[in-house]
Amino acid sequence: MKFIDLFAGLGGFHQGLTNTGEFECVFASELDVDLQKLYYKNYGIVAEGDITKIDEKDIPDHDILCAGFPCQPFSLAGSKSGSKCPTSGKLINDILRITKYHLPQFIMLENVPNILTIENGKFWNFIEKSFNKIGYKLIYKIISPEEIGIPQNRKRVFILGGRDEKALNSFKWLSGIKVVKQRLSSLLETNRNNKQLEPEKMKQLNCWQYLLDECNIARLPSISIVAPEFKATYPLDFQNHSLEDMRQYRGAYGISLKKCQSWNEVMAKLPSYTRKTNRAPEWLLRSIRYSRDLYSEESTFLNRWVLTLDKRYNSWQILEWRGYSEKLSLSKHILQFRASGIRVLKREKIPSLIAMTPTQIPIIGSEMRYISSIEAAKLQHLHSLPYTLDNETHFFKALGNAVNAKIVELLGRSVMEINTITSLRGTL
Ligand SMILES: C[S@@+](CC[C@H](N)C(=O)[O-])C[C@H]1O[C@@H](n2cnc3c(N)ncnc32)[C@H](O)[C@@H]1O
């Protein structure tokens, strides 16, 4: 079967489908010049540029259109609601335009799951209706690599469209596959020039470890330890209190609110996470209470401990524990410096690789180093690419954007199965 690879990136679709030995790529399009060059080196195909500028008539005929379209502001042009879709692009219109002209047997799309729900499902409705109009039925499934044994938690929606509804209804997704669970340790590369954790981050982790060692915590549930709550007494529903009332309380790390003359002064002394919405955020309340209780039990130690904590960054003052409840050693976990806090995760799987920021690259706690791009490529099943990008940050970003090639390979095999059924029906 012939396929086209739109928004080709590193070629996760290309890699996955050609791994089956049943598919041939006849066209690719990618905006990023470095990725275009890399695509040529890896697959021997010149990827064309901006898809919005490519006439559909110039694209060769194909049986399957693949597209992991990027997330961009989207406006449902012409719709009565005039609604804005914050995460998916109007590039879907180009996919529709090409599909309408070529009428491939199948389309295979991949995106973040919230394209199904944003704008109360309006965007997804738009996609589904638009494809229905040109004769395609769509089915979809949210799949994460961990379901096929790869230790990465990365939920993505895979959408399959086809004109033969009967065939599509018999599509098997991943059912029947034999899952061989890969251990994270089997993916880790030893003895490479791995990027070690920066000394200041290392110092902060040591500080948090000291707290975990010294406080009497037998079991740590899935909760965040929120350091600014130590010694704080401000009411969690402070938005219902008067300025005068607030003066009797203490803000972040126990700073007195006594002399505050205005709400601005009060807010400046409350923890940063209360400032965004002028309240203690609902999702953090359980953790705030837990942290205050911990302080009341361990105040002598914690009063000393807070002096050693680096308070330059708000997110470094929150330990988001999602790890083992009885193994309180950071070195036994995967760690991640996130915008919301320092996330501690069980070692079974790496959190989703994301494209936006290299600062969130997962850290292997036992070695206090970032995962390498080769390891990240393994998590995306793109490790057999002959060439990679010279710029490590750019390569990481592209990996975070890529579709998992092993999932595509398995879906490709299932597509072949229904294609055979359709062809058999045609000959009978
Ligand atoms: C989400 S990524 C898809 C990655 C790809 N599926 C893979 O496996 O690597 C979207 C890609 O679309 C490319 N892109 C964005 N706008 C484009 C356009 N107008 N024409 C062609 N490619 C575009 C981006 O450079 C990016 O590499």
Ligand as a Chemical Component Dictionary entry (heavy atoms), coordinates in Angstrom:
data_LIG
# 
_chem_comp.id                   LIG 
_chem_comp.type                 NON-POLYMER 
_chem_comp.pdbx_formal_charge   0 
_chem_comp.three_letter_code    LIG 
# 
loop_
_chem_comp_atom.comp_id 
_chem_comp_atom.atom_id 
_chem_comp_atom.alt_atom_id 
_chem_comp_atom.type_symbol 
_chem_comp_atom.charge 
_chem_comp_atom.model_Cartn_x 
_chem_comp_atom.model_Cartn_y 
_chem_comp_atom.model_Cartn_z 
_chem_comp_atom.pdbx_ordinal 
LIG C1  C1  C 0  3.355 16.892 15.835 1  
LIG S1  S1  S 1  4.675 16.943 14.762 2  
LIG C2  C2  C 0  4.478 15.463 13.864 3  
LIG C3  C3  C 0  5.672 14.588 13.979 4  
LIG C4  C4  C 0  5.672 13.342 13.176 5  
LIG N1  N1  N 0  4.427 12.627 13.161 6  
LIG C5  C5  C 0  6.782 12.418 13.668 7  
LIG O1  O1  O 0  6.577 11.243 13.840 8  
LIG O2  O2  O -1 7.881 12.919 13.916 9  
LIG C6  C6  C 0  4.165 18.159 13.604 10 
LIG C7  C7  C 0  5.197 18.469 12.515 11 
LIG O3  O3  O 0  4.538 19.264 11.518 12 
LIG C8  C8  C 0  5.455 20.207 11.014 13 
LIG N2  N2  N 0  4.653 21.294 10.406 14 
LIG C9  C9  C 0  4.036 22.321 11.041 15 
LIG N3  N3  N 0  3.375 23.075 10.162 16 
LIG C10 C10 C 0  3.568 22.516 8.948  17 
LIG C11 C11 C 0  3.133 22.850 7.647  18 
LIG N4  N4  N 0  2.383 23.937 7.418  19 
LIG N5  N5  N 0  3.517 22.072 6.606  20 
LIG C12 C12 C 0  4.290 20.972 6.830  21 
LIG N6  N6  N 0  4.742 20.612 8.048  22 
LIG C13 C13 C 0  4.382 21.377 9.093  23 
LIG C14 C14 C 0  6.263 20.616 12.248 24 
LIG O4  O4  O 0  7.511 21.142 11.850 25 
LIG C15 C15 C 0  6.376 19.284 12.988 26 
LIG O5  O5  O 0  7.563 18.621 12.661 27 
# 
loop_
_chem_comp_bond.comp_id 
_chem_comp_bond.atom_id_1 
_chem_comp_bond.atom_id_2 
_chem_comp_bond.value_order 
_chem_comp_bond.pdbx_ordinal 
LIG C1  S1  SING 1  
LIG S1  C2  SING 2  
LIG S1  C6  SING 3  
LIG C2  C3  SING 4  
LIG C3  C4  SING 5  
LIG C4  N1  SING 6  
LIG C4  C5  SING 7  
LIG C5  O1  DOUB 8  
LIG C5  O2  SING 9  
LIG C6  C7  SING 10 
LIG C7  O3  SING 11 
LIG C7  C15 SING 12 
LIG O3  C8  SING 13 
LIG C8  N2  SING 14 
LIG C8  C14 SING 15 
LIG N2  C9  SING 16 
LIG N2  C13 SING 17 
LIG C9  N3  DOUB 18 
LIG N3  C10 SING 19 
LIG C10 C11 SING 20 
LIG C10 C13 DOUB 21 
LIG C11 N4  SING 22 
LIG C11 N5  DOUB 23 
LIG N5  C12 SING 24 
LIG C12 N6  DOUB 25 
LIG N6  C13 SING 26 
LIG C14 O4  SING 27 
LIG C14 C15 SING 28 
LIG C15 O5  SING 29 
# 
